[in-house]
Amino acid sequence: MTSLRPIITPANAARLSRVRQLGPARVSYSSGQRLGFDSQGAVLVAKDGHPAHLRWWDLGTDSDHPVMDTELPLLGAPAVAVGELVLCIGAPALSPSGLWRPSLKALSARDGSLQRQEFLPHAVTTLCASRDGSHLLAVMDEEAGLLWDVRAWRPVRELPWPEGEFSVTACALSADGRFAAATATQWSDDQRGVLWLWEVASGGPPWTMPFNSSTAWSVAFHPREPLLVVGGLTEDVAVVHAEERRLVRMIPGFYGYACNLDFHPEGHLLAAAHDGRGFALHHFDTGEVLFRASDGDDLQTSDAVFSPDGRFVAWGQGNGTVGLWAVAD
């Protein structure tokens, strides 16, 4: 992936065009594709929800064919690329303790071979990595969030959640490692979306913030400020101050809802994948839509994510390919 492309800014975002199409094409699924770059922008991983179809590409080459393209017995959590590894959550199998347990798997990004494996006490709903790839947050059903040190390959601590019935939808770690966050739907007489925010070092229960939406779908931390954004079943995105534990403002204009949110590494742009309606780039300060694209496939919703150098946007397309978008020459 060439570094000669200009960095995407509010001034040039309207000039985005698709510069690569990573394939091959395949039958699409209503769940779409979950995408993620490694911290160096060398690997792009894509995981379908059903079945557990996993692919990744080496972006340092000119080939648009994946390094690996495989079906594995995995859970629905996203896969993440960390350095020379692709990390994913394996479906329950017989553990050394004699119990059936899911596992955190580390696959070689070079050839897909299993490098390490750790059995976990509960099923994992969602998975995310820190921007530098040093830590993972795995949100486990019926239990807590598990913070994992990738380099040491060991758990750091569990992050407890409040009592009640919830469906967790997304999670994120702040760039400085101080905070962890998750979005969830609280099942009660008054169904609503909620944000959980943990101060990681304390290990205590999260601060909880409800939203004026029946579902919260996506959460992302600002890369330079103590802010995070939350999207849900509403056309407004909430901006929350992590240190002050308060709602700062609402950003309007996310038509088609914000099913996936991702910050540009400079923090001035926000990518939003919509509910089966493509993706858009918004100015973070104003909410203005600077660019919008769609392939007309309204049966799937896929992530839209910035590359770590801020020069590309990857978006999962309805035909099963992944488009790389950059500023046109």
N, C-alpha and C positions, 0 to 999 in steps of 0.2 A: 504494500500500500504506500504509494508515493507520498513524501512529505512536502512536495512542491505545491500542493493545493493550498490556497489561502485559508487561514483560520476563519471560521464562520463568525460573523459579527452581526449586530442589528442592521448595519449599513449594507451588507451584501447578502443577507439571508434570502432575499427575494430571488436571487439568481441561482438558487440550488437547482441541480439537475442530477438525474441518476447516471453515475459514471461506471458502475459495475453491477452485475446481477449474478449473485452467487447461487449456484444450483447444485444438483439438478432440480427441475420442477417435479412436484409430486402432488398427489391428491391432498387437498386442504382439509382441515378439520375446523369445526366451529370454535374450538379453543384457541386457534391461532398458534403463534410461535413466541416463546420467551427467549429473549436475546441478551447477550452480555459480552463485552470486550474484556480481555485481561488488562491489567494496569498499564502495560506497555503498548497496547493497541496491536499486538502481533497476532492474537488469536480472537476469533469471533465464534461464539458457541450459540446454537439454536436448539431448543427442545420443544417438541410438540407435547400437548397435554395427553391426548389419547390417540393411538397408543403411545408408549414411552419411546418416541423416536428421537434420537440424539445425533446431532451433527456438529462438526466444527471445521473452520477453515484457517489455513495459515495465510495471513494477509501479507506476509513478506514475499510471497511468490505471485506470479502473474496468473496462476491457475484459479479458475472460478469453481473448481471441483473440491469437495471437502476432503480433508485428511481422513476423517472417519464419518461413516454414514451407517448407523446401526440401530437395531431395535434391542433394547435391554429391559429386563424386569425392574423398572424404576417406579417410584412414587411420583405424584403430580408436581412436586416442588421443582422450581427452576434448577438448571445446572449453571455453574459459574466457572469461568476460566481464571486461574491463578498461576501466573508464571508458566511453568512447564507442565501444569496439571489442569485437568478438567474435573471438577468436583460435582457429584450428584448424589441423590438419595436412593439407595437400592430398596427394592420391595422386600418385605419380611422374608427372612431365611433362617435356618437353624443356626443359632449362635453357639459359642463355646459353653455357655451356661446351660445349654439344652433347651432354651426358649426361642421361639420365633420372634425375631426382632428386625426392624429396618436397619440400614447401615449407611454411614457416610463413606462413599467410595472416592478414591483419588485415582484417576486414570491418566496415563501418559498422554500429553497433548501431541506427542510425536507419532504414536502408533496405537493408542487406545488400550494398552496393557494395564492391568490392575497393579498399582504401585502400593497403595495402603488401603486399609479398611478398618472402620471402627463401628461396632454395633451400638445402637442407640436405644434408650429405654422406651421411647414412644415414637409413633408415626410423626413425620415432619410435614407440616402444611406448606411452608414456604421457606426459602433459603436466599440469603444475600451475602455479598462480600463487601468489605471496606474498600475504599478507592485504591489503596496501596496493595490490596490483596493479602494483607497480613492476618486478617481475622474474618471469620464467618459468623453469621447469626442464623441459627436454625430454630424456627418456631415449631415447637412440638405440641401435638394434640394433647389436651387434658392435663398439661403440665406447666411448661414455662418456655421461655426463650433460652437457648443454649448458646453461649458465646464460646467460639472455638479458635484457638491459636493454630494457624495453618503451619507455620514453620516448626513449631515445637510439637505439632500433632497431638494436642491435648486440650481438654476442656479448660476454660478459664473460670467460668461461673455460670450458674443458672440465674435467669431473670424472671422472677415470679409474676404471674398476672392475677387480676382480681377474680373473685368468685363470680360464677354465672355461666351462662351458655353463650359461646361466641363461635363465629367462623372467621378465622384469620385470613386476610387476603393478600397482604404485602408486608415487607419489612425493609429496614434501612439502617445503616450505621453512619454516624457523622464522620466527617473527614478527619477530625482530631481524635476520634475514638472515645470521646467523652460520653456521647449519647447513643442510645439505640431506640428505634421506634417501630411500631407495627400498627397497621390498620385492621379493623375487624368490624363485623356486623354483630351486634348484640341482639340475641333472640329473647324477646320478652313481649309483653302485651303491646309495648310501643317499640317496635323494631327500629333500630337506628344504627348509623355508623359511628364508630368511636376511634379515637387515636390513643394509643398507649405510648408514653415516653419514659424511658428509664435513664437515670444517671448511672452509667455502667459501674463505676467504682464503688458505689454504695451497696449494690446488690439488693436494694430494697424494692418494694412494689412500685409499679409505674404511676405516674401522673396520668389521669384519664380525662380526655376531653371529648364530649359528645358533639355530633354534627347535625345540622338540619338536613339530614339525608338518611334514607333508609339503609344505604350501603356506603361504605368507604372502600375504595378500590386500590388506591395507590398512594405511596409516600416517598418523598425524596428530600435529602438534606442539601442545603445550599453549600457549595464547596468552600466558601470563604467567610460566610457570616453565620451566626448562631440561629439560623432560620431553617424551617422545613415547610414543605408544601404537602397538602393532602387533597386528593381528588376523589369524587364519588358520584353518586347518582344525582348530579346537579351540574349546572353549567357554570358554576363558580368554583374556583380553587382557593382553599384556605391557606393563608400564610401564618405560621405559628412561630413565636420566639421561644426557642428551646430553653434558654437560661431563665427567662422571666415567666415562663409557663403561661403564656397568654396569646390570644388570637390577635394578630397585628392588623390584618385586612383581608378582604375577599377580592380575588381577581376575577372579573367577569369574562365572558366570551368564549368559553370552552364548549362550543356547540357539538353535540354528540358525546358529551361527557369526557372525563379524563380517566381512562382505564389504566394508563401507564404514564408516569411523569419522570422526566430525567433532566438534570441541569447540565448545561454546557460547563466545561471546567472553569471558565471565567465567571460564571454565575449570572451573566446578563441575558441568557436565553433559556427558555424552558421548552422541551419537547413534550408533546402530549399525543399519545395514541388514542384514537377515538373508538367508540363502540361500533366496530364494523365499518368505519367511515374514513379510513386512512389515518394520517397524522398531520400535525401542524407544529410550527415553531412560533412561540409567543415571546414578546419582549417581557421580561420578568417584572420590570417596574410598572409598566402600563397595561399589560395583558394584550396589547395589540398583536393581531395575527400577522406575522411577517412572511410566512410561507405555508402553503397547504398542498397536500398531494393525496391521491386516492387511486386505487385500481378498479373501483367499482364493485368490489367483492364485499357484500355486506353480511356474509355468513361467517366471518372470522374477525378476531381482534388480535393484533400482534403488537409487540413492543416496538417503540422507536427510541433509540439510545444514541448518545453522542460518543464518538471515539475519545480516548483520553487526551489526544492532542488538539481536540476541538475542530478538526478539519473535515470530519465526516459525520453523517447520521446513517445508522443502519435501521432498516424497517422490514419486518416480515410481510411478504406479499401473499395475496390470496392463492396463487398457484404453487405455493410451497417454496418459492425462491426467497432470497433476501437481497434487497436492493441497498447499495451504498450510494449515498447522495453527497455531493460536494458542490462548492461554488463553481459555476461554469467559467471557463476561460474567457 
